[in-house]
Each structure stands twice: as C-alpha cells, then as structure tokens.
Amino acid sequence: MRCCATGKRGPPRGSGPVRARIEDRVRQAKAAGLRNFPCRGFEENSAWLEAVLAAADLVCWAKLICFAHLPSLARCEIAAFRYRVLHAAAQHTRSARRICLRIDRTWRWAAQIAEGFRRLRAAFA
C-alpha cells in the first residue's frame, strides 16, 4: 500500500485512470528493454535509455495513429504488438513514384497492417 502525505485536500494527483495509464506505459517500456541496462558505463546506459524510450514512443504513436480503429492491436501489450505487426514479413518498395508495402498474404494480421500503413500515410500526407 502506498501513502502520499501532502498539505492538499482531496485525492492525490495521478490516481485512478491517469495513474493506470502511466503504469501501463512504464510496464511496456520495461518490456521494450528498460528492465536491465546492458552496459557498465553511464554514457552507454544513457544511450540505451534514450533508444528504449524512443522505441516505446514510436510503438505508442503507431498504435494511436495506425491502429486506433482495431482494439485488438491498439490495446495489446508491446510483446504481442511486436509479434503481430513488427515481425511481419514485408517489403517496402518504390515503384512509379509510389511507396508500396508488400506484406505476406498468409500473415494473419496482413489486412490490418495494410490498413494501418494507409492510415499512417493519410495522417502525414
């Protein structure tokens, strides 16, 4: 049990759904590589921390922009998202001034990934 002693009345800030969302992000950052620092030196671990936080932010933004319409992908843990989306066999090609994403059709989430890529291009076009 945690206790927070302040001079203010009312529930402490960061309680309820906001705190749960923060704890979810911390748990996902730990799953992305924040759990253990790989090096002994401060500078190397600082670089590792920046890379892990950037990766966690990119995954969160990808879920928000590309997969907001699919609750199964938008709310899944980072390990499941990594398996379903980031480990898909695909090729990023350019043809006739168009960028194409060729996804293996036998992949279970191929249609959802293609729709997410379309939403990403539409968001930044």
RALIN-V584900 format. One record per backbone hydrogen bond with DSSP energy under -0.5 kcal/mol. NH is the residue of the N-H (numbers start at 1). CO is the residue of the C=O. Records with the same first field share a line. If there is no record, write none. Layout:
# RALIN-V584900
NH->CO + CO
This chain:
# RALIN-V584900
5->3
6->4
15->12
18->15
20->16
21->17
22->18
23->19
24->20
25->21
26->22
27->23
28->24
29->25
30->26
31->27
32->28
33->29 + 30
34->29
35->30
45->41
46->42
47->43
48->44
49->45
50->46
51->47
52->48
53->49
54->50
55->51
56->52
57->53
58->54
59->55
60->56
61->57
62->58
63->59
64->60
65->61
66->62
67->62 + 63
70->67
71->69
73->70
74->70
75->71
81->77
82->78
83->79
84->80
85->81
86->81
87->82
88->85
90->88
91->102
93->91 + 100
95->98
98->95
100->93 + 98
102->91 + 100
103->101
104->89
107->104
110->107
113->109
114->110
115->111
116->112
117->113
118->114
119->115
120->116
121->117
122->118
123->119
124->120
125->122
